[in-house]
C-alpha cells in the first residue's frame, strides 16, 4: 500500500505528462457527433467540479490521522480530474460545440453527495464513478475515428487506473477498522450504491456506450467484474 506522500509524488509527476497533440485538427462525422455529443458535454461538466466538498471531507478525515499529505493527494487528484474536464472542454470548443452548465445526471449526483461529509462515502462514490469512466472513455474512443479525441481518451484512461488504486487503498483502510457486523452491513451498502449508480450511468449514456460497441449486458458484466476486483475483495 502506498503512503499519502507517495501519492502526492505520483500525482505531481503525472500532472506534468503531456500526451495530447493539440496540433491535430478534430474530425468528426455527423453520425459520430450525434452519438457522442450529449455524453461528451455531460461528462465534461462532471470533470470540472471544484471538489470543495471532497476536500472538506478529506481534511476532516486526515486531521484524525494527522496525515496532511492525504489532503494534498486529494487536491492533486481533483486537479487531475479537472485537467480531464479542461481537455474535453477544449475539444468541444474546437468542434464548435458549447460547454453545458447543467445536466440532470450531474445535478443529481452533486445534490446527493452534497449531503455527505464522510470520507468513506466519498471514496466509494469516486470508485464507482471512476469504474464507469473507464468504460465510458474506452467507448468514446471506439465510437469515433477522430485522432485528437482518441488521444484525449487515451490520456484519461491512463490516469483512471491509478485513481481507482488510490481510492481503493483508502477504502480498505477504512473498511478494515470495522467489526464483523458493521463490515457486513457496510458491504451491502457499497453493493447497492455501486450498482444503483451503474444503472443511472447507463441510463444517461447508453447511446454513447452502444456507439462504442457495448450493449447493456456487456456494460453490466464489465461493471460487475470491476466490482469483484475492487470492492468485493474488501469483504473476502
Wavefront OBJ file of the C-alpha trace (Angstrom):
o trace
v 0.000 0.000 0.000
v 1.322 3.425 -0.963
v 1.683 6.218 1.575
v -0.033 9.568 1.074
v 3.393 11.066 0.456
v 3.962 8.570 -2.369
v 0.619 9.500 -3.930
v 1.479 13.196 -3.753
v 4.702 12.428 -5.576
v 2.889 10.329 -8.191
v 0.174 12.900 -8.926
v 2.701 15.742 -9.055
v 4.788 13.896 -11.636
v 1.803 12.661 -13.647
v 0.334 16.143 -13.964
v 3.499 17.096 -15.837
v 2.861 14.486 -18.542
v 1.570 15.814 -21.874
v 0.185 13.080 -24.107
v -2.083 15.094 -26.436
v -1.022 16.690 -29.716
v -3.299 19.719 -29.963
v -1.927 20.413 -33.423
v -4.151 17.633 -34.782
v -7.363 19.001 -36.282
v -10.553 17.450 -34.868
v -12.504 15.356 -37.344
v -15.972 14.056 -36.515
v -18.588 12.706 -38.881
v -22.185 13.828 -38.430
v -23.104 10.367 -37.147
v -20.266 10.353 -34.618
v -21.235 13.793 -33.378
v -24.862 12.714 -32.886
v -23.784 9.594 -30.984
v -21.298 11.185 -28.596
v -22.028 14.902 -28.167
v -24.521 14.897 -25.276
v -22.486 12.417 -23.256
v -19.259 14.272 -24.006
v -20.800 17.532 -22.797
v -22.230 15.921 -19.655
v -19.002 14.186 -18.665
v -17.012 17.345 -19.350
v -19.243 19.178 -16.900
v -18.777 16.498 -14.258
v -14.993 16.657 -14.516
v -14.884 20.403 -13.893
v -16.127 20.278 -10.287
v -14.066 22.352 -7.861
v -14.048 19.422 -5.424
v -14.653 21.650 -2.407
v -16.891 19.140 -0.598
v -14.410 16.333 -1.185
v -11.564 18.483 0.135
v -13.607 19.257 3.276
v -14.248 15.556 3.855
v -10.583 14.716 3.278
v -9.422 17.475 5.629
v -11.760 16.264 8.369
v -10.629 12.670 7.895
v -6.904 13.477 7.636
v -6.965 15.552 10.837
v -7.902 12.426 12.781
v -4.938 10.587 11.301
v -2.558 13.550 11.387
v -1.886 12.964 7.684
v -1.624 16.310 5.903
v -0.218 14.619 2.817
v -3.541 12.879 2.267
v -5.302 16.212 1.793
v -2.630 17.278 -0.661
v -3.018 13.992 -2.548
v -6.782 14.567 -2.795
v -6.226 18.094 -4.094
v -3.877 16.775 -6.770
v -6.350 14.028 -7.650
v -9.038 16.697 -8.154
v -6.619 18.743 -10.228
v -6.068 15.742 -12.481
v -9.825 15.300 -12.915
v -10.118 18.987 -13.758
v -7.393 18.515 -16.359
v -9.637 15.913 -17.995
v -12.551 18.339 -17.940
v -10.439 21.140 -19.386
v -9.194 18.921 -22.207
v -12.724 17.814 -23.055
v -13.838 21.439 -22.921
v -11.049 22.491 -25.246
v -12.146 19.779 -27.665
v -15.755 20.984 -27.536
v -14.501 24.480 -28.320
v -12.545 23.189 -31.312
v -15.553 21.406 -32.805
v -17.764 24.454 -32.235
v -19.997 22.968 -29.550
v -20.935 24.588 -26.251
v -19.825 23.618 -22.772
v -23.047 22.970 -20.897
v -23.608 24.326 -17.389
v -26.298 21.915 -16.244
v -27.147 18.239 -16.742
v -29.686 16.106 -14.890
v -27.251 13.301 -14.081
v -24.556 15.657 -12.867
v -27.079 17.685 -10.833
v -28.450 14.521 -9.215
v -25.020 13.285 -8.233
v -23.914 16.681 -6.906
v -27.049 17.004 -4.766
v -26.686 13.500 -3.391
v -23.036 13.812 -2.478
v -23.615 17.283 -1.022
v -25.415 15.656 1.900
v -22.310 13.761 2.950
v -19.103 14.914 4.589
v -17.870 11.411 5.369
v -14.690 10.261 3.625
v -15.950 6.701 3.351
v -18.957 7.748 1.273
v -16.828 9.952 -0.948
v -14.362 7.131 -1.531
v -16.974 4.564 -2.575
v -18.629 7.205 -4.786
v -15.380 8.024 -6.560
v -14.516 4.340 -7.055
v -17.931 3.752 -8.619
v -17.768 6.728 -10.963
v -14.158 6.067 -11.945
v -15.033 2.440 -12.758
v -17.821 3.616 -15.056
v -15.493 6.254 -16.502
v -13.066 3.596 -17.689
v -15.825 2.015 -19.779
v -17.162 5.406 -20.861
v -13.869 6.705 -22.205
v -12.999 3.448 -23.942
v -16.395 3.574 -25.664
v -15.902 7.237 -26.534
v -12.539 6.343 -28.035
v -14.038 3.468 -30.026
v -17.066 5.471 -31.199
v -15.030 7.844 -33.365
v -12.174 7.911 -35.862
v -11.045 11.351 -34.669
v -7.343 11.043 -33.784
v -7.413 14.036 -31.432
v -10.358 12.718 -29.436
v -8.751 9.283 -29.279
v -5.610 10.859 -27.783
v -7.700 12.728 -25.202
v -9.445 9.495 -24.216
v -6.161 7.574 -24.020
v -4.683 10.230 -21.745
v -7.698 9.976 -19.424
v -7.684 6.177 -19.429
v -4.012 6.165 -18.418
v -4.922 8.336 -15.417
v -8.038 6.427 -14.335
v -6.452 3.128 -13.219
v -4.196 4.790 -10.606
v -7.190 6.873 -9.481
v -9.060 3.689 -8.575
v -5.991 2.226 -6.853
v -5.626 5.416 -4.814
v -9.241 5.272 -3.659
v -9.472 1.523 -3.050
v -6.404 1.667 -0.803
v -8.147 4.286 1.329
v -11.404 2.351 1.402
v -9.519 -0.757 2.512
v -8.054 1.201 5.425
v -11.464 2.494 6.473
v -13.251 -0.826 5.985
v -10.662 -2.912 7.858
v -11.273 -0.933 11.059
v -14.919 -2.063 11.314
v -16.227 -5.010 13.330
v -17.735 -8.070 11.641
v -21.378 -6.932 11.733
v -20.585 -3.421 10.563
v -18.484 -4.814 7.731
v -21.418 -6.914 6.558
v -23.896 -4.023 6.645
v -21.426 -1.615 5.064
v -20.606 -4.029 2.270
v -24.316 -4.338 1.464
v -24.498 -0.543 1.271
v -21.482 -0.454 -1.058
v -23.161 -3.051 -3.284
v -26.460 -1.207 -3.544
v -24.811 2.166 -4.136
v -22.403 0.817 -6.757
v -24.978 -0.971 -8.868
v -27.663 1.694 -8.488
v -25.152 4.223 -9.789
v -24.196 1.787 -12.543
v -27.808 1.801 -13.742
v -28.039 5.607 -13.636
v -24.865 5.951 -15.719
v -26.213 3.507 -18.294
v -29.496 5.362 -18.497
v -27.706 8.656 -19.054
v -25.124 7.450 -21.591
v -26.462 4.317 -23.269
v -26.308 5.910 -26.741
v -22.592 6.538 -26.342
v -21.948 3.079 -24.895
v -23.756 1.422 -27.791
v -21.860 3.559 -30.322
v -18.661 2.281 -28.692
v -19.784 -1.325 -29.097
v -21.010 -2.006 -25.545
v -24.616 -3.072 -25.030
v -26.271 -3.269 -21.623
v -25.254 -6.888 -21.000
v -21.587 -6.162 -21.729
v -21.688 -2.956 -19.727
v -23.195 -4.718 -16.697
v -20.662 -7.535 -16.945
v -17.763 -5.086 -17.134
v -19.009 -3.136 -14.111
v -19.586 -6.384 -12.195
v -16.025 -7.540 -12.894
v -14.684 -4.207 -11.716
v -16.710 -4.568 -8.517
v -15.261 -8.032 -7.942
v -11.687 -6.821 -8.444
v -12.029 -3.865 -6.093
v -14.856 -3.558 -3.593
v -15.801 -7.243 -3.251
v -12.231 -8.078 -2.245
v -12.653 -5.943 0.866
v -15.174 -8.417 2.269
v -13.364 -11.625 1.348
l 1 2 3 4 5 6 7 8 9 10 11 12 13 14 15 16 17 18 19 20 21 22 23 24 25 26 27 28 29 30 31 32 33 34 35 36 37 38 39 40 41 42 43 44 45 46 47 48 49 50 51 52 53 54 55 56 57 58 59 60 61 62 63 64 65 66 67 68 69 70 71 72 73 74 75 76 77 78 79 80 81 82 83 84 85 86 87 88 89 90 91 92 93 94 95 96 97 98 99 100 101 102 103 104 105 106 107 108 109 110 111 112 113 114 115 116 117 118 119 120 121 122 123 124 125 126 127 128 129 130 131 132 133 134 135 136 137 138 139 140 141 142 143 144 145 146 147 148 149 150 151 152 153 154 155 156 157 158 159 160 161 162 163 164 165 166 167 168 169 170 171 172 173 174 175 176 177 178 179 180 181 182 183 184 185 186 187 188 189 190 191 192 193 194 195 196 197 198 199 200 201 202 203 204 205 206 207 208 209 210 211 212 213 214 215 216 217 218 219 220 221 222 223 224 225 226 227 228 229 230 231 232 233 234 235 236
